[in-house]
Amino acid sequence: MENVQAPTAVKKALWMWMIYFANMFTIVTITSSSFQLLAGQTEDTNAHILFRAVFVGIAATTIVLFRYVNFKKTWMQYLIPYAVAQGSVFIFIFMMDITIGVHPNAYFDAFTNFTGVAVLVMLGLYLIERHNKNKTA
C-alpha cells in the first residue's frame, strides 16, 4: 500500500487547529479558574472542564474556517463559519439541556459570549489579512 500524504494545506490547518485549541483552552481555563477562586469556588467539575473543551474546540474550528474557507465576498468568509459555529454551540447546549439540564440563561450567555469573541477574532483576522495584502501590493 502506498504512503498517502495529506495535502500541505490540510496539514497546516490541522496544526493550526491544535495550536489554537491548546492555547485557547489554557487561557480560558486559567482565566475561568482565577475568577472562580476570586469568587470563593475552589473546585471545578469534570463536566464543566469538558464542556469548556467542546466550546474551545468549536472556536478553534471556526478560526481555522475563517482562515481557510474562501468565498468571493469577504463578509461571507466570516459570516458562514460563524453561523455554523454558533449553530454548533446551540446544538451542544440543547443536547446538554435534555440530558443534564442547563442554566435558564445558557443560550443567551453562549450567544453573547461567543458572538463577542467571534467579532473580535473576525476583526483581527480581517485587519491582518488587509495588512498582508497591502504589504504585498
Rosetta constraint file for C-alpha pairs under 8 A:
AtomPair CA 6 CA 10 HARMONIC 6.47 0.50
AtomPair CA 6 CA 11 HARMONIC 6.48 0.50
AtomPair CA 7 CA 11 HARMONIC 6.47 0.50
AtomPair CA 8 CA 12 HARMONIC 6.09 0.50
AtomPair CA 9 CA 13 HARMONIC 6.06 0.50
AtomPair CA 10 CA 14 HARMONIC 6.16 0.50
AtomPair CA 11 CA 15 HARMONIC 6.19 0.50
AtomPair CA 12 CA 16 HARMONIC 6.03 0.50
AtomPair CA 13 CA 17 HARMONIC 6.08 0.50
AtomPair CA 13 CA 64 HARMONIC 6.35 0.50
AtomPair CA 13 CA 68 HARMONIC 7.52 0.50
AtomPair CA 14 CA 18 HARMONIC 6.26 0.50
AtomPair CA 15 CA 19 HARMONIC 6.16 0.50
AtomPair CA 16 CA 20 HARMONIC 5.98 0.50
AtomPair CA 16 CA 64 HARMONIC 6.97 0.50
AtomPair CA 17 CA 21 HARMONIC 5.91 0.50
AtomPair CA 17 CA 60 HARMONIC 5.63 0.50
AtomPair CA 17 CA 61 HARMONIC 6.36 0.50
AtomPair CA 17 CA 64 HARMONIC 6.30 0.50
AtomPair CA 18 CA 22 HARMONIC 6.04 0.50
AtomPair CA 18 CA 60 HARMONIC 7.99 0.50
AtomPair CA 19 CA 23 HARMONIC 6.07 0.50
AtomPair CA 20 CA 24 HARMONIC 5.83 0.50
AtomPair CA 20 CA 60 HARMONIC 5.56 0.50
AtomPair CA 21 CA 25 HARMONIC 5.79 0.50
AtomPair CA 21 CA 56 HARMONIC 6.23 0.50
AtomPair CA 21 CA 57 HARMONIC 6.00 0.50
AtomPair CA 21 CA 59 HARMONIC 7.99 0.50
AtomPair CA 21 CA 60 HARMONIC 5.45 0.50
AtomPair CA 22 CA 26 HARMONIC 6.12 0.50
AtomPair CA 23 CA 27 HARMONIC 6.20 0.50
AtomPair CA 24 CA 28 HARMONIC 5.89 0.50
AtomPair CA 24 CA 56 HARMONIC 6.60 0.50
AtomPair CA 24 CA 60 HARMONIC 7.91 0.50
AtomPair CA 25 CA 29 HARMONIC 5.85 0.50
AtomPair CA 25 CA 52 HARMONIC 7.60 0.50
AtomPair CA 25 CA 53 HARMONIC 6.59 0.50
AtomPair CA 25 CA 56 HARMONIC 6.07 0.50
AtomPair CA 26 CA 30 HARMONIC 6.07 0.50
AtomPair CA 27 CA 31 HARMONIC 6.03 0.50
AtomPair CA 28 CA 32 HARMONIC 5.89 0.50
AtomPair CA 29 CA 33 HARMONIC 5.86 0.50
AtomPair CA 29 CA 49 HARMONIC 7.95 0.50
AtomPair CA 29 CA 52 HARMONIC 7.92 0.50
AtomPair CA 30 CA 34 HARMONIC 6.02 0.50
AtomPair CA 31 CA 35 HARMONIC 6.32 0.50
AtomPair CA 32 CA 36 HARMONIC 6.11 0.50
AtomPair CA 33 CA 37 HARMONIC 6.07 0.50
AtomPair CA 33 CA 44 HARMONIC 7.86 0.50
AtomPair CA 34 CA 38 HARMONIC 6.19 0.50
AtomPair CA 35 CA 39 HARMONIC 6.20 0.50
AtomPair CA 36 CA 40 HARMONIC 6.32 0.50
AtomPair CA 36 CA 41 HARMONIC 5.07 0.50
AtomPair CA 36 CA 42 HARMONIC 6.85 0.50
AtomPair CA 37 CA 41 HARMONIC 5.21 0.50
AtomPair CA 37 CA 42 HARMONIC 5.57 0.50
AtomPair CA 44 CA 48 HARMONIC 6.72 0.50
AtomPair CA 44 CA 49 HARMONIC 7.19 0.50
AtomPair CA 45 CA 49 HARMONIC 6.48 0.50
AtomPair CA 46 CA 50 HARMONIC 6.22 0.50
AtomPair CA 47 CA 51 HARMONIC 6.08 0.50
AtomPair CA 48 CA 52 HARMONIC 6.15 0.50
AtomPair CA 49 CA 53 HARMONIC 6.32 0.50
AtomPair CA 50 CA 54 HARMONIC 6.37 0.50
AtomPair CA 51 CA 55 HARMONIC 6.38 0.50
AtomPair CA 52 CA 56 HARMONIC 6.11 0.50
AtomPair CA 53 CA 57 HARMONIC 5.95 0.50
AtomPair CA 54 CA 58 HARMONIC 6.25 0.50
AtomPair CA 55 CA 59 HARMONIC 6.20 0.50
AtomPair CA 55 CA 89 HARMONIC 6.98 0.50
AtomPair CA 56 CA 60 HARMONIC 6.04 0.50
AtomPair CA 57 CA 61 HARMONIC 6.12 0.50
AtomPair CA 58 CA 62 HARMONIC 6.16 0.50
AtomPair CA 58 CA 85 HARMONIC 6.20 0.50
AtomPair CA 58 CA 88 HARMONIC 7.40 0.50
AtomPair CA 58 CA 89 HARMONIC 7.45 0.50
AtomPair CA 59 CA 63 HARMONIC 6.32 0.50
AtomPair CA 59 CA 85 HARMONIC 7.23 0.50
AtomPair CA 60 CA 64 HARMONIC 6.34 0.50
AtomPair CA 61 CA 65 HARMONIC 6.15 0.50
AtomPair CA 61 CA 85 HARMONIC 8.00 0.50
AtomPair CA 62 CA 66 HARMONIC 6.11 0.50
AtomPair CA 62 CA 81 HARMONIC 5.81 0.50
AtomPair CA 62 CA 82 HARMONIC 6.56 0.50
AtomPair CA 62 CA 85 HARMONIC 6.14 0.50
AtomPair CA 63 CA 67 HARMONIC 6.33 0.50
AtomPair CA 63 CA 121 HARMONIC 7.70 0.50
AtomPair CA 64 CA 68 HARMONIC 6.03 0.50
AtomPair CA 65 CA 69 HARMONIC 5.25 0.50
AtomPair CA 65 CA 81 HARMONIC 6.03 0.50
AtomPair CA 66 CA 70 HARMONIC 7.90 0.50
AtomPair CA 66 CA 77 HARMONIC 6.25 0.50
AtomPair CA 66 CA 78 HARMONIC 5.76 0.50
AtomPair CA 66 CA 81 HARMONIC 6.44 0.50
AtomPair CA 66 CA 122 HARMONIC 7.66 0.50
AtomPair CA 66 CA 125 HARMONIC 7.99 0.50
AtomPair CA 67 CA 125 HARMONIC 7.84 0.50
AtomPair CA 69 CA 77 HARMONIC 6.56 0.50
AtomPair CA 70 CA 77 HARMONIC 5.72 0.50
AtomPair CA 71 CA 76 HARMONIC 6.23 0.50
AtomPair CA 71 CA 77 HARMONIC 5.30 0.50
AtomPair CA 72 CA 76 HARMONIC 7.75 0.50
AtomPair CA 72 CA 77 HARMONIC 7.88 0.50
AtomPair CA 73 CA 77 HARMONIC 6.64 0.50
AtomPair CA 74 CA 78 HARMONIC 6.91 0.50
AtomPair CA 75 CA 79 HARMONIC 5.95 0.50
AtomPair CA 76 CA 80 HARMONIC 5.64 0.50
AtomPair CA 77 CA 81 HARMONIC 7.06 0.50
AtomPair CA 78 CA 82 HARMONIC 6.20 0.50
AtomPair CA 78 CA 122 HARMONIC 6.63 0.50
AtomPair CA 79 CA 83 HARMONIC 6.03 0.50
AtomPair CA 80 CA 84 HARMONIC 6.24 0.50
AtomPair CA 81 CA 85 HARMONIC 6.05 0.50
AtomPair CA 82 CA 86 HARMONIC 5.96 0.50
AtomPair CA 82 CA 118 HARMONIC 7.26 0.50
AtomPair CA 83 CA 87 HARMONIC 6.00 0.50
AtomPair CA 84 CA 88 HARMONIC 6.18 0.50
AtomPair CA 85 CA 89 HARMONIC 6.26 0.50
AtomPair CA 86 CA 90 HARMONIC 6.29 0.50
AtomPair CA 86 CA 111 HARMONIC 7.28 0.50
AtomPair CA 86 CA 114 HARMONIC 7.36 0.50
AtomPair CA 86 CA 115 HARMONIC 8.00 0.50
AtomPair CA 87 CA 91 HARMONIC 6.15 0.50
AtomPair CA 88 CA 92 HARMONIC 6.12 0.50
AtomPair CA 89 CA 93 HARMONIC 6.21 0.50
AtomPair CA 89 CA 110 HARMONIC 7.41 0.50
AtomPair CA 90 CA 94 HARMONIC 6.05 0.50
AtomPair CA 90 CA 107 HARMONIC 6.78 0.50
AtomPair CA 90 CA 110 HARMONIC 7.89 0.50
AtomPair CA 91 CA 95 HARMONIC 6.17 0.50
AtomPair CA 92 CA 96 HARMONIC 6.23 0.50
AtomPair CA 93 CA 97 HARMONIC 5.98 0.50
AtomPair CA 93 CA 102 HARMONIC 7.50 0.50
AtomPair CA 93 CA 106 HARMONIC 7.37 0.50
AtomPair CA 93 CA 107 HARMONIC 7.12 0.50
AtomPair CA 94 CA 98 HARMONIC 6.33 0.50
AtomPair CA 95 CA 99 HARMONIC 6.29 0.50
AtomPair CA 96 CA 100 HARMONIC 5.63 0.50
AtomPair CA 96 CA 101 HARMONIC 6.01 0.50
AtomPair CA 96 CA 102 HARMONIC 6.69 0.50
AtomPair CA 97 CA 101 HARMONIC 3.94 0.50
AtomPair CA 97 CA 102 HARMONIC 5.04 0.50
AtomPair CA 102 CA 106 HARMONIC 6.33 0.50
AtomPair CA 105 CA 109 HARMONIC 5.93 0.50
AtomPair CA 106 CA 110 HARMONIC 5.96 0.50
AtomPair CA 107 CA 111 HARMONIC 6.03 0.50
AtomPair CA 108 CA 112 HARMONIC 6.11 0.50
AtomPair CA 109 CA 113 HARMONIC 5.93 0.50
AtomPair CA 110 CA 114 HARMONIC 5.67 0.50
AtomPair CA 111 CA 115 HARMONIC 5.75 0.50
AtomPair CA 112 CA 116 HARMONIC 5.89 0.50
AtomPair CA 113 CA 117 HARMONIC 6.27 0.50
AtomPair CA 114 CA 118 HARMONIC 5.90 0.50
AtomPair CA 115 CA 119 HARMONIC 5.99 0.50
AtomPair CA 116 CA 120 HARMONIC 6.49 0.50
AtomPair CA 117 CA 121 HARMONIC 6.17 0.50
AtomPair CA 118 CA 122 HARMONIC 5.91 0.50
AtomPair CA 119 CA 123 HARMONIC 6.02 0.50
AtomPair CA 120 CA 124 HARMONIC 6.10 0.50
AtomPair CA 121 CA 125 HARMONIC 6.07 0.50
AtomPair CA 122 CA 126 HARMONIC 5.97 0.50
AtomPair CA 123 CA 127 HARMONIC 6.12 0.50
AtomPair CA 124 CA 128 HARMONIC 6.18 0.50
AtomPair CA 125 CA 129 HARMONIC 6.02 0.50
AtomPair CA 126 CA 130 HARMONIC 6.03 0.50
AtomPair CA 127 CA 131 HARMONIC 6.00 0.50
AtomPair CA 128 CA 132 HARMONIC 6.12 0.50
AtomPair CA 129 CA 133 HARMONIC 6.22 0.50
AtomPair CA 130 CA 134 HARMONIC 6.23 0.50
AtomPair CA 131 CA 135 HARMONIC 6.11 0.50
AtomPair CA 132 CA 136 HARMONIC 6.31 0.50
AtomPair CA 133 CA 137 HARMONIC 6.05 0.50
